[in-house]
Amino acid sequence: MSRPVLPSGDNLQDYDDEGWSASSSDSSSDDDSEPKNRNPDGVPDPEPSSKPTRESVTPRCNACAKPQASSSVPLQRCGKCHAARYCSRECQKADWPIHKRICNQSGAKPEATKPVSAMNSMIRMMSLQGGPNGKVFAKIGDGTYLESLREKDAFAQIIDSYRLRIEDEYKFRGDAGGLYAGEDPLPDFRHYLERAEKKGGVLPKWWSREKRKACEKMAVDEAQWSDVNSAVEKADIMEHYGDNMMPMKLRMLAEKVEGSNVTGM
């Protein structure tokens, strides 16, 4: 019985989670001839196992090659192709410039986004709850929310809506943009502002080319908390603003810009 040739590198698609090849099996040969090698008692000598061991095909981080056995937490799969595995978010970010060239070639479809109509229904539902938050959601719905804020606060929430949006796209869809793609985040943030300007009903009426430049300048000011060069998560937003509803508010602002929901909320 011949030994199967183990795949090298990341080419493990023919092997299941137990490490066995789908094409290899223990089925006996069609040749009914007796084994040639027998010990003195007439019993055939056992042949070496032709199956690869679990250790030989253990999952590894796609970036640093750290095996699952030496990791204290399960390796996480790429949210887009569900094939590549990573031991940390840092490794996934570092590998993205290379992995993005082949990501999703397996045919896996990214998570569908909710249409704008569903997002508008959510805004209406939240605005009907009344109270301060209800009024905020009503203003988001009619496009007057940012206009009701001080200029600096409006800039900060525009920036943070972008920061949380790219975090959500990375977390829920596996899409890496700006900072998450290892690129200068400012050009990506500028594209976000361009989409907001084209959409209408998002930016305050006092918005102008000069205000946009001021917003962009604030977005890359490392002295400010709202800095596109720093990643942010939902918990960070709640802690900074002292408002458990702020992530939803910022997400709804971003959805009005992008026209879709990526979080499934």
N, C-alpha and C positions, 0 to 999 in steps of 0.2 A: 504494500500500500504506500503510495507516494505521499510526501508531506505537501500540504498546500503552501503556496507562497504568500506570506503576509504582506499586506499593503504597506507602503511607506508614507511618512508624513501624515497629512490630514485625510488621505484617501481611504476612509473607513466605511464608506457608504454600503459596502456589501456585507458588513458585519452587524449583527444585532447587538442588543445591550449586554448579552451574556458573552460576547466575544466570538461567536461562532459564525462562520461564513454560511450564507444561505445556499451557496452552491456546493458546500462540503457536507457530507453526511456520513453516517456509520453503516450505511446499507452495504450488505455483503456483495462481493464481486460475483458476476455471472459465471466466473470460472469455478467449477465444482472440484477442480483438482485439489489433492491434499497439500497442505503446506509442506514445503521442502525441508524446513528446519524443525527438527524434533529433538527433545532432550532424551537421555537414555531411557526414561520411562515411557517413551512413545507419545508424550504430550507435547503439542506444538508450543514452541517458545513464544511468549507474548510479544507482539510487535510494538515498537514505540508508538505512543499516541501521536496521531497526525493532527490533532486539534490544537489550535493556538491557545495559549493560556490567557486568562482574563488580564493578567498583568501586561501582556504584550500589546493589547489593544485598549488599555485603560484611557478614558477621556482625558484630554489635556487642554489647558488654556491655549487659545489660538494665537495669543501674543507672546507669552513668556514660556509656554510649554510646561507649565506647572501641572503635575498630574493630580487627578481628583483625590487620590489616596493621601496626598500631603496637604490638602486644603481642608481647613476647618469648616468650611461652608460649601454647599453644592455649587458646582460650576453653573453659571447662568448662560442660557442660550441667547443668541442674537434675536432681538424682538422682531426682526423683519424676515430673515430666512429660516430661523429656528434650527440652524445647522451648526454654525460656529459657536464655540463655548468660551467663556471668559471667567477668570477668577476674581476680577474686580472691574469696576467702572473705568478705572484708569487704564487698564489693559485694553478694554474695548475701545476707548477713545484713541489710544495709541495705534491700534490696529486698523481703525476705520479707513484711513487713506488707502490702504492696500485692500482690505476686505470689501469695500464698497464696489470694487470693480467686478466682483463675482457674486456679491450678495443677492439673494433672491433668485438665482439662476435655477434653483430647484423647482421653481414654479409656485412657491408659497405666496399667497396673496396677502398684502398688508391689511391690517384691520381697517374695515370700512369706516368712513367718517360719517357723522350724522349730518343731515342736510340743515341748511340755515333755518328752515321752517321749524324744525324741532328745537333749535336753539331759541328762536323767538317765542315758542310756546313756553319754554322754561323761564324766560325773562318775564313773560306775562304772569305765570304762576307765582313767581317769587314776588313780583310787585303787588300782587293781590293780598299778600300776607300783612300788609300795613306796617306801621312803625318806621323807624329810621331806615332799616335795611330795605323795606318795601319801597320807600321813596327812591333810594339809590338805584334799585333795579329798574324802577320805572324810568328814571333818568337815563340809564344805560340804554334802555329800549328806545327812547325817543331821541337819543343822541345829544342830550344836554348835560350828561354827567361830568365830563371833563371840564366843560365850561363853567360849572358851578364850583370848581376848585381854584385855589390860588395857583398862579403860573408854575411855581416850583413843584407843587404837589402834583399838578397835572403832568408835568414832565416826568416826575418820578414814577407815576402809575403807568404812563405810556411805556417807559423803559422796562418796568417790572412785568407788565403784561407780555412784553416780548420775551423777557428772560424765562418766565414761567411757561410760555408757549413752546420754546425750543426744548425745555426740559421735558414737557409732556410729550412732544413729538419723538424725542429720543427714548423716553421710557415706555410709551404705549405703542409706538409704531416702528421703533428702531431707526428712525430717520435722524441723521446727524447733520446739523447745520451750524454755521458760525463757529462759536467756541467749541461745540461738540465735534466738529470736523477738524479740529486743530488749526483753524484758520483765524485770521483777524476778524473779530465779530462785527466791527463797525460797518463794513459793506453790507452784510446781511441785515443789520438793524436798519440801514438806510433803505433797503428794499422793503422792509416792513413798513416804514413810514410812507414810502411811495404808495403802497397798497392802501394804507389808511387814507391817504389824500384822495385817491381815486374812488374809494368806496363812498365817501360822504356819510354824514350822520355819525361820525366817530370823533373827529377832532373838534376842538372849540372854534368858535367863530373868529376869535382873535388870532388864530394860527396863520402864520406867514412864513416867507422864506427865512426871514431873520429869526423867527421863533424856532423854526426847524433847526437852524444852525446852533442855536443856544441849547436845544434839546440834545442834539448830537454831541455837543461839547460836554454836557453833563453826563451823558451816557458812558464816556470814556474817562471820566474824572475818578481816579482811584480813591480820592478822599470822600467820595459819596458812596452811600450804601447801594444805591441803584446804579450799579456799574456792570456793563455788558461783558466785561472781562472776567466776571465772577459768576460761577454757576449758582443756581438757587433752586430750592425745593419748596414744596407746599408748606412744610413745617417752618421753614425760614420766613416765609411770607407772613404766616400767622403770628409768629413771635415778633417780627419787626414792626408790624402795623398794630399789634395787639387786638386783632380782629379775626376771629375764626372764619368769617364769611369772606374775607378779602381774597383768598385764592379763587373763589367762585366769581367774584366781581371782576378780577383781572382776566380770568379765563373768558368771561363773556365779552369783555372788551376785545380780546384777541380774536374771538370767534366772529365778531362783527367785522374785523379787519380781514381775516382769512376765509370766512364763509363756511367754516366747518368746525365740528367738535371732535377732539381726539381722545377725550378722557372717558367717555361713556357715562358721564354723570347725568 
